[in-house]
Structure formats: structure tokens, C-alpha cells
Amino acid sequence: EKCLRRELEKIRIDQLFQSSFSRSKSRSGSSASVAGVAGIGKTTMVQKIVHDWATGKIYQHFQFVFSFKFRDLNTINCRVTLRELILEQYPYFKNILGEIWKNPEGLLFIFDG
């Protein structure tokens, strides 16, 4: 526990993908993970990230943000592709998803739960 506490650090949501806080960084993108006990505000933080992105406050280098809840994903009982998952949740992307894939660095996927 003592060692774990040393590694934890408070950051602002606009810092999640900066190199010093990001979990991994590669040519294919970066990832970050947020953990905490139930009720601490992780889902609220996800909602704020999406809202702040949509209103132009943060992460403007992302062209699209796709947010998924594990509660919904857990109801899927067969293998699905990411494309199928997106179109299930965001059907209005059907005609432009091919264009969106051409710039993967501009995509932010959020999995909440």
C-alpha cells in the first residue's frame, strides 16, 4: 500500500494524454487509465471530458470522441468489431466511418465502467 500511494498523483483531466502521465505512447496512439473506488466520480469525469471536448475546452486534437459504458458492452454476447460497436452506438456515422478511420490519431475512445 505504501508503494502504491507513492505512485498515485493528482492530475487535471486536460493532462491525461501528456507524455508524463500517459500510460503508453506509441506510433498508434496513447492510452491512459483512471482508477478509483465506486462513487468517487470516474463516470462524472468521463462526462466532463466529453462535454469539455465538445465545447472546445480540451483535447481539440481529437476530431471524434466515442464513449462506451462497460455496462452496455457487457450485454453483448458475441464477437463484434470496433466498427460494428461504433455503428451500434453511433449509427449516424455509417456513411462517413471510412473517412474517419483514415486519421486514427484524431479518435478518442473512452470506455467507462
Summary of the structure (lengths in Angstrom):
residues: 113
radius of gyration: 15.6
end to end distance: 23.5
largest distance: 51.6
contacts: 217
relative contact order: 0.15
helix: 40%
strand: 16%
